[in-house]
């Protein structure tokens, strides 16, 4: 009998404008109200505190929560967008990097770089390496908590913390000791540890296989024996006596393979410990001596308790590596050595095997690293290789193969950036997904193969393809593939750095054979390539491998894109976009005898041979300045289009749209997909800026992105799960018909109009045709009958007509001083197999536009 009434209402205006918050369906801002009255807000990457009528960024993280478009790209290749090399002055501190003193590095979210060895923690600042902390015990692991400004140092017996106020002052504290807090043997020690992603729990694993769970204030939560078989997981299935696995039929081949794997290879190495990204589950991969095999156990930490969830069956051939895939799917990944192959094995959180795929030409894996959104898996091999794998349509693609000469360490700092410590050089790579497509032909890298599909000929979904092109160098993967637009030849860059040109006749021209650190190579024209050498100079390379130094830019070149056969678009580190122009001399026909598989060419990045190519007039100018670095640049009809990593599209440096996931320029059209799941078409008009919301739009399946557009105006789209779809937008096909009718290709235009159900009145209304050529090219009497029967007095290109929004009528007015025109028409007498031509002279122009021939048949 009571009603609910508002007793009081208080509105607090939160100053969102003071911090970079963009609240939309892809970045939903949430808030927290604490018991003490404090207000916190958080989005995908930031935690904000509202205090004293101000909103301040309290914490920033590189983990991205929203992954709607973390497309792994069945039709995309992984390309290096930018590369920076930082020389760390190891000589200034007593660092000896060897097998017993392996130097590791830490990359904090604020960009700071720390290195540590067995007894020292070093800080790299202002191009100097300083010893920041020194200890007498051995440092095994270091975890950072930037929110509290604390480093947690794990040794064999102790856990210490280093809290710091600034770069010069720090305090160390002995937080926890194994022997003092746990009843263990005197020789027991900590083997490995893992800090949860939310920094709330720390898991320790001792040599006696004891799992110790600590809270962030180092209060003991639980301790459990990994080797214990008496405890059953809470989520494990219960055996109701319906038979054992050993008695079930699996086939003689599988049984023999399992027993052989168990007998041949058993990894007795130390256990590994890994957290799930939700900070609730963690898994342990350990060797059980009682059964002489490795097993996996999954634990859950929740409500101040740690409980066993699942225990796996013995996994034959399993190795000690273990990693949890973040965000995308909840499963573990490890390596497994089988009798006939070496594979990566994927395991569900219930410890059941999900999938495997073979690691070809790999003897031993030393490390595994996922990027932050779980789309790229970096595999570090014993041969000092870094292999980048990605998955789509249940197929694993090898996209990149980086090779080094000494031991290395890799860490991901974001979904698209990783750092590799090699010798005393810290290599920082920024990656981007690119679609290598031209004229509807898409080339996809898969290890030592290039999967080529011409979508204008056939529509084949990945991982299948129309043609497979092998790497020109046996045993080396392909890292980059480009296409020559006119000839259709492929330009292939192998993992060893050699550059080759492959033609459709399977002939190979080796342009360069030397190893190069530059990956900003692009095809300029049929006779030249363009690249950036190790000194930052823009260089041109001919088909004989001769290098010419073009010019040195005022700032470091980030990307090189081709505008035309004589012009380049350069994006500089200072955000300037520079247009470089050069006139090439007319070159003779290429020598076909020069195509050979193993020709020795001049080195690419030796001292540039400035006299190798004829000096040609060149110029460069700054076209505009970008607000931020963009991963994709293109040009079309007077518009320089660039797309940034946060989905902002810029037109000539001005913001045009802020929710773009992909774009393609086709003829005079811009096609783009948005985060609101729409395909939008804009006609590019020189001098007219693109206006958001004024394009031709249609709905799209959630997460679809553009792959390519064929010459016949078929738009190929890829969905998040990897499947392909094709659509033919009405605007593109009408633009194609405009060109066909202007060139008087009536036969091809007639075929396209019937195929796409275009009103045949367009043949007459767009531009008055040459009827004799129309009849000659179409010829089929049935088609001509349909054409005549469909003719209507209405103009389909005029205002309010069906095609008025796509283009206006292209009938030019008569020249000045001319008032009359000649009106001509032709009549086809199908039953009499004759054609009648007639004309009316001296007709007023305005009247001629609306005239239609009228026929009267007299018996």
N, C-alpha and C positions, 0 to 999 in steps of 0.2 A: 504493500500500500504506500510505498515511498517512491519519490522521483530523485534522479541524480541531477544535481544543479552545480554549476560552476561557482565556487566560493570566491576565487581570486584568479586573476590571469596576469602574467608578467611576460613581456616580449623582450627578448635580448637580440639586438642586431649584431650579427657576427661579421666583422670586416673581412669578407672573403677577398676583396680587392687588394688587400695588403700582402697576400701570399698567392703563389701561382696555383690556385685551385680552379680546375675546370670541371664542374659537376655536370655530367651527362650520363647516359645509360651505360657507358663503358668505364666510367670513373665515378662511382657512387660514393659520396662523402657520408660517413657515419660518425656518430658522436658517442662519447662515454661520460657519464655523470658519476663521479666518485662520492663516497660517503662524506668526505670533507668539503663537498661543494665545488670542487674543481671540475672544469669542463675541458675535455679533450675531444679532438676531431681527427679522423684519419681517412685517407684515400688509399690509392694503390701503393704508393711509395713513401708517404709522409705521415708523421704524427704531429699534430698541432696542439698547442696549449693556449687557451683563452684566459688572459689575466690582465687586469687593469685596463679593460676595454681594448686590448690589443690581441692579435692572433699571431703567434710566432711558431715557426717550424722548430719543433722540439726534437725530432729524430727523423732521419732519412735513411732508407734502405734501398738496396739494389734489387730486392726480390719483387717481382711484379705479380700481383694477385690476379688481375684480369688477363686471361689468355684466350680470348675469343678467336683471334686470328693468328695463333701461333702455328701457322701453316708450315708443314715440314716439306712440302714441295716435291711432289712426284715429277713435275715438269719444270722444276727449278734447279739451278746450280748454286753452290755456295762459293761466293767470290770474295776475295780480300778487298774491302773498301778502302782501308787505310792501314798503314803500318808505320810504327814508330819504334826506333831502337834507342835504348838508353844504356850508355856505357857506365857500368858501376865501377868506381875506382877501388877494386879489390886490393891494389898494391898499397893503398894508404892505411889499411888495417891488416892485422895478422890473420888473414883467412887462407886456409889451405884446403882447397876442395879436392877431396879424394874419397875412396870408398869408406874410410873410417870417419870422415868428417864431411858429411854431405850438407852443403849450404842450402837452406830453404828460404822462401820469401813469403811475406804477408802483404796483401794489398787491402788497405782499409777503404771504406766507402768514401771517405773524404779525400782520397787520392794519395795518401801517405804510403811510403814504401818502407817496409822493415825487412831485414834479413837476420837469420839466426843460424848458428852452428852448434856445436856441442856445449859451449860454455859462454857464448856471447850473443847479445841482441844488438843489432846495428840499425841505425836510422839514416836513410838517404834523404838529404835536404840540401838545396842550393848547390847541386852537383858535387856534394861531398858525402862521404860515408863515415859516420862517427859511431864509436862504441857507446851504446846507450845504456847497457846493463851487462854486468859480468857476474858469473856465479861459479862456485867451485864444483857443483854437481852437474851431471850431464843433462842437457835439455833434450827431451824426447819429442814433446809436442807443445805448441803454443796456441791458445784460443784467445780471441779478442772480443771484448764487449765495449763497443764504442759509446753506448748510452751511459755507461758508468765510468768510461775512461780507464779500463782495467784490462791487463793481460793476465791470463791464467797459464802458468808454466807447469807442465807435467814432467816429473822425473820418475825414476824407478821406485822411489819410496815416498816422495813428498809432492804436495801441490802448493805452489807459491803464487802470490798475486803481485803484479806491479801496477800500482795506481799512479797516474800522472796528472798534473795540473796543466803543464805546457810541455814544450819540446825539450826543455832542459832540466826540469825537476820531476823526480819520480820517487815513489816509496815502495819498498818490497815488504811483504808480510808472509810468514809461514802459516798457511791456512789449515792444512790437514796432513797427517802422517799416517801411512798404512799400518805400521807396527803398533802405533799408539791407539788406534781406533778400532782395529779389526784383529781378531784372534787368528793369526796365521803363522805359518812356519817362519823361522828367522830368515831363510833364504828366499822367501816369496817376494815378488816385486810386481809393479804395475807394468803390463805389457803395452796396453793401448787404452785410450780414453776417447770419449766423444761428448761434446757439448751440444745440447739440443738447439735447434734453430731459434726457439723463443728465449734462449739463455736462462731457462728455469731449472734444468736438470743436467747433471753430469754423471755419465756412466763410466765406470772403471772396470777393466778386465785384467785379472792378475794371472801370473804364470801357472797357478794351480787351478785355473779355469773358474775362478770365483767372480761372479758379476755383482758389483757394488753400485747401488743407485744412491746418489746424493742430491739434495736440493741445492739451490743456488747459494744458500747460506751455509752449505756444507754440513747439513744435518742428515744423518743416515736414514734412508727410507727402507732399503731392503738389501739383503745379500743372499745370493742363490748360487748353487753349484751347477755349472753348465753340464757337466758330465752325468749328473743325476738322471736316472731313468724312472724313478718312482713317481715324479710329478707329471701329471697330464695337463696339457694345455686346456684352457677354458673353452676354446672354440673348436677343439679337435673333434672329429667324428668318433662315434662309439662303435666298436666292433661287436656286432650282434651274432657272430658265429656263422656267417654265410660263406665261409671259405677264406683262405689266406691268399695273399698275392703270389706266393711261391707256387701254389697249386693251380693258378689260373693259366690259361693258354695265352702266350704272347708270341708264339712262333719261335722256331729254333734259331733263326738268325738273330733276333733281338736278345734271346737268352744267352747266346754265345757271345754277342757283342758286349753285354753287360758284365759277364764273368771275365771276359778278356780285358775290358777296361779296368775292372777292379784289380786284376792281377798285374797289369802292366804299369799303371801310373797311379800312385797314391801320394797326394801332397800332404806332407806332415808338417807344413809350415805353421807359423803362429796364427792365432785366430784374428779375425777382423770384426770390427764393430761399426755400425752405420745407423744413423737416425733417418726416419721418414720426415718429409717436409712438414707434416702436421704436428710434429713434436710430441706425438702420443705413442708411436710405435718405434721400436728399434730392433735390429736383427743382428745375430751373431753367427758367423761362419767359423766353425771349429772342427778340429780333427778329434775323432773318438777312437782311442787306441783299442778299445774292447772289440770293435767291429772292423777296425782297420779301414775306416772310410771317413769322409767329411760329412757333416750334417749342418743344418740351419735351424736356429730357434728364433722365434719372434716373440717379443715381450711388449707389454703395454703399460705405460705410466699414466695413471689417471687418479685424481682424488687423493693424492698423497700416497698411493700404493703402486707397487710394480708387480705384475702378474704375468705368468707365461701364457701365451695364446696358442701357439702352434709349434710343433716339432716335426721336422721333415723326416722322410725315410732316408737311409744312406744313399748318397748321390755318387755314383761311380765316376771317377775322373775329375771331380770338382776341385778347383783350385782355391787358394786362400782369398782372392780378391772378392769384394762385395760392394755393391753400390745400389742406392735406392733412387729410382727414377722420379724426379720431382714433377708435381702438378699434372702431367698428362695422364698417366696411368699409375696405379699403385702396384708396382712390381719391382722386384730386385733383379740385378744383373750381375753375372759372374762369368768366369771362363771355365771351360770343361774340355779336357783332353780325351778324345775318343780314339779307338784304335786306328781309324782311317782318316780322321780329320780333327781340326782344332776349332772349337766353336765358342760363341758367346751364348750363354744360356739365360733365359728370362724366367723368373720364378714369381708366382703370385704370392700375396702376403699370407696365404694359407699354406705356403711352402710346396705347392704343386707346380710342376713344370708347365710353363705357358708356351714358350717358343724357343727355337735355336736358329742361329745362322752361322755359316762357316766363315772363318777368318782365313782368307786365302793368302798364301805367301807370308804367313806370320808364324814364327817359331815359338815365341814366348811373349806374353803381355805383362808389362811391369806396372801399369796403372790404368785406371778408368776415371773419366771425369765427365759428368753431364753439365751442360749449360743450365742457367737458372730456370728456364721454362721447359726443360726436358725434351727439346727438339733436336739437339746435336750431341752426339756421344763422341768424345775424344778418347782414342785408344793409344796409349803409349807402349811401344814395343821394345823388346830387348835390343833391336837393331837401331835404336834411336830414331824411330819414326813416330810421327803424330798423325794418326788416321782419323778423319772426321766422317762419321756415319750419320745418316738420317733415315727415317722410316716413313713409308707411305704405301697404302694398299698392301700391307703385310709383306713388303719387300724392303730390304735394307740396301741403301745406295752408299757407296764410298765416294764422297764428294771431293775430299782434299787429302793429299799425301805430302806432309812436310817432312823433310829429311835434315838431320843434323849430324854433327861429327863427334859429339861428346855427350855425356849424361845431361839430362835436362829435367826440368820440373814445369808443370803446367797448372794454371789456376784460372778459372772463369771469374770475371768480375761483373758480368751482366749476361743477358741472353745473346748478345752479339759481339762481345769483346772478351778476349782471353789474353793472358800474358804467359810467355815461355822464358824461363831463365836458362840460358845456354852459355857456358863459360862465365864470363863477366858481363854479358850483354842481356838485357831484359827486353825481349821482343814483345811489343803490344800490337795485336791484330784486331782490327774492327772488321766484322763480317757483314755481308749483306746477301740477300737472296735475289738472284737475277734469272730472268728467262732469256736464254740465248735463242732468239727467234728472228727470222728474216723471211719475208715473203710467204708466211705461213708454214715455214719449215722450222721445227723445234729440235734442238740438240740437247740431250740430257747426259750428264757424266755419271758413269757407274763403274768406278775403278779403272780398269784398263780398257774399257769399252765406252764408246759414245753411241747412245741410242738416238737414232735420227728418225723423225716422223714428219712427213709432208702432209699436213692436214688438208691441203687442196686436192690431194689424190685419194686419201683414205683417212678414216677416223678411227684410230687405234688407241685404246686406253692404256695407260701405264700399268704395270712395268713392261708390257709388250711394246713393240715398236715396228716400224716399217723396215729399218735397216740397222745393222750393227757394224760400227767401224772400230777396228782394233787399234790399240795404241801403236804408233810406228816404232816404239822402242820396247823390245821384249822385257817383261818384268817390271815395267814402270807404269804407274797409273797416270791418268790424264787429270791435270789440275785446272785447265782452262780451255775452252773451245769457243771459237768465233767463226763467223761465216763471211765470205766475200760476197757482196750483194749481187754483182753482175754475173760472175762465173759460177757461183754456188759452191766454190771450193771451201774446205774447212781449214781453219788455222788451229793447230793443236799445240798446247804447251804441256810438256810432261813433268812428272815430279822431279826429274833430274835437271830441269831448266832448259832442255832443248826445245826448239820451236820448229814445227813442220807444217807444210802446206799439203793437204790431201785433196786430190781432184776426184770427180765421180768415176774415173777410170781406174781407181785404186793405185794411182801413181803418187809417189811421195817426193816432195822437194824439201830437203833439210836446210832450213835457213840459218839456224844457229845450233851449236852443239854444247856451248858452255853453260855452266850453272850460273843462274842469275838470281839476285834477291829482289829484283823489280817485278811487280806483278800488275802494274798499271799499263799493260799493253792493250792496244786496240788496232783494228783494221782501219786504215785511213782510206785507201783506194786499192785498186787492183794491183798496183805496183809498189805500194809503200805501207809500212806499219808505223805506228807511233808508240813511244814508251817514255818512261822517265827513268833515267839512270840513277845509280847510287849516290851521285852528287847533287841530285835534284834538278838536272838539266832536262829540258824537253828534247827528245831525239827522234829522228826519222830513220827507219831501217828499210833498205830495199830488199828485193828477193834474193840477193846474193849475200845477205848478212852484213853489208857495209853500213856503218852507222854514221850519221851526220848530226852534229850538235846544232839544234835550231836556235834556242835562246835559253837564258837563265831567268826564271820569273822572279819578281820581287818578294814573293812568299812561297812557301812549300806547296807543291801541287798535290792536291788530295785525290782528284779524279780527272780523267781525260775522256771526253765524249766527242763523237764525230757529228758535225753539222752537215758537211758536204764533202766532196772529194778534194776540196781545197781549204776547208775551214774546220777548226777544232774549237770545242768548248772546254775551257779549263776552269775547274773549281779550286780556288786557292785556300790555304789555311786561314788567311785573314778575312774570309767570307766573300772576297771579290770573285765575280765570274768574268773570265777574260776570254775574248774571242781572238783566236790566232788565225791569220789568213796567209796563204802562200800559193803562188802560181807555179805549177809543175810544167816542165817542158814536155813536149810530145815525145813519148818513148817509143822505140821500135817494138815490133812484135816479139814476145818472149820466146826464147830458145827452148823448144820442147825437149831437146837432148839434155837440158839441165836438170830434168827430173830424175833424181837418183836417190836411192835410199840411204846411202852412207857417205855422202859428200862431206868433205872437211871444209867448214866455213870459218870466216874470221871471227874472233871473239866479239861478243856483244858489248861487254862493258870494260873493254880495254880503253886506252886513250882514244877518244873519238877521232875518226878519220874525216876531218873537215873538208878534205879535198876529194873524197870519194864520190860525192854527189855534186852535181853542178849547182853553184850558188844561184838561188832564185829569189826574186823580190818577195819580201814578207812584211807583215805588219801585225800588231796586236794592240788591243784596246780593251779597257774595262767596260763591260756592257751594263752591269748593275751590281748591286751588293745584296747578298742574301742575309736574312736575319739569323740563320743557323746553317750548319752544314747539312747538305741533303745527300741522300744515298742514291737517288736516281735523277738523272737529268736527260731531257730530250728537247727537240726543236720541231716546230711545225707551223707553217704559215705565219711567220713573224712573231711567234710566241716561244719564249724560253721557259719550259715547264720543268719544275723541280719538286721532288717529294722528299720530305724529311722522315726521320725514323718515328716521329710521333704523329704521323698521318696528316701533316699539313702540306697542302699543295700551293706552290707559289707560281704565279704567272708574271714573268719578267721582274721577279723580285718582290712582287706584291702578293699578299695572302689572298688566294682565290677560294679555298675550301679548307676546312679543318677536320674532316672525317673521311679522308681518302685512304683506302687500303691498297689500291693498285691503279695504274693508268697505262694507256697505250695510245700513241698517236698514229692514226691511219688516214693517209691522204690529208684532207683539210678538216679532219674530225678528231676531237679528243674524246676518248672513251675512258671512263673511270668507274670503279666500284667503291661504295661507301660503307662506313661502319653501320649504317642503318639498313644495309642489305638491299641496295638498289644499284642498277646499272644506268649510268647517266651519260648522255651524248651531248657534246657541245660542238657547234660549228666554229672553227677558228677563222676569224676575220682579222686581217692585219689592222692594227691600230685600235681594235676594240677589245677591252679587257673582259676576261671571263667573269661572269656574275653568277654567284652561287644561287641555285634554285631556278635558273632560267634555261636549263637544258632539257632535252628529251629524256624522260625517265621511265623505267620499268622495274618491277619487283624482281628480286633475285633470291635464290636460296641462301640461307644464313651462312655467312662465311665465304661466299664465292669470290674468287679473284680472277683477274684476266691473265690469260696465257698468251694468246696471239690473235691476229685477225688475218684471214686468208685474202688473196686478191679478189675472190668472189664474195667478199664481205661477210664471211662466216666468222662469228666471234666465238672463240674457244675459251671456256671458263673452267676453272678447277675448284672443286668443293673441298672442304676441310678433310674429309675422309679419303681424298685422293682421286675420286672419279671425275670424269670430264663431261661437260655438257656444251652444246653448241646452239647458238641463236643467230638469227640474221635480222638485225634491227632495220626497221622500215626506212629510217633516215639514210643509212649506208647504202642500201640497195637502190634507193631513188637517186642518190648522188652518183652511183655507178651508171645508172641508166642515163643520167644527164650527159655523161661523157660519151657513152655509146651513141646516143642520138646526135650529139654534136659532131661526132666523127662519121656519122651516117652508117654505123654498123647496125643496121636494122634487124638483121637475122639474129645476132647475139642478143640484142635488146629484147626481141620478141620471145626468145627462149627464157630469158630471165623473168620477164613479166608473167609468162604463163606459170613458171615454176613457183613464183612467190605471190601469185594471185594479184597482180597489179592491174588496175583498170587500163584496158587497151586504148582508151581515149587519150592517154598520155602521149602516145605516138604522134598525135596530131596537135594536142594542146600545148605541149612543151615547146616544140619548134616545128614549123610546117615541114613535113618530110618531102623527100624526092620519091614520089610514088612509084616511078619506074624502078628505082633501085630497091624500094621496099618489096615490090612484087618479085623482083629478080632474086633477092636474098631469102625471102620466106618460102616462095614456090608452092608450098603445100596448099592446095585449094581449100581443104577443111579449115586450116588456120586462117586463111584469108577470109573465109566466110564468117568465122567467129569475130574477126576484126571488124568487118563491115556491120555485122549484127549488133556489136557492142557500141557503135558510134552513137553519141548523144549530142544534143546541141549545147549542153552545159560545158563550161571550161573547168576541168578538174584542178587547175593551178591557180584559179582566182580566189579571192577572199571568200571564206566560209566553205570552200570546196574541200574535198577529202585530202588533197595533198598541198594545200596552200601553206601549212605551217612548215613544210620541209624546204620549199624553195619557191621563188617567184618565177613568173613567166619570163622567158628569155626571147621575146620578140622585139627586135630593135625598131625604133621608129624610123621613118624615111628621112633621108638627108634633107637639110634645110633647102627650101625653095621647091620641094616636090610635094604636091598635094594628092596625087593619084598613084595607084599601083595597079599591077596586073594580077587578077585572081585566076588561078589555074587549078584544074582538078582532073582526076582520071577516074573512069568507071570500068570495073571488071565485069564482063558478061560471062558468068560461069557456065551457063548452059550452052552458050554459043562459042565459048573458047575465044573470045575477042576482048580487046581493051579499047575503050573510047577515051580520047584525050580532048579536053575542051578548055577554053580560057575566055575570060571576060576582061577587056581592057578598059582603062580609064575609070577604075572604081575608087571612090574616096577611101583613104586609109582607115578611118574610124569605122566605116561600114564594112570594109574587107575583113576586119578582125572578127566580126560576128557572122559573116556569111557562111552558110552551109549549102552544098549543092542539093537540089531537089529534082527528082526524076519522075517522069510520067511514062508508063509503058502503054502503048496503044496497040491493040490487037490488030 
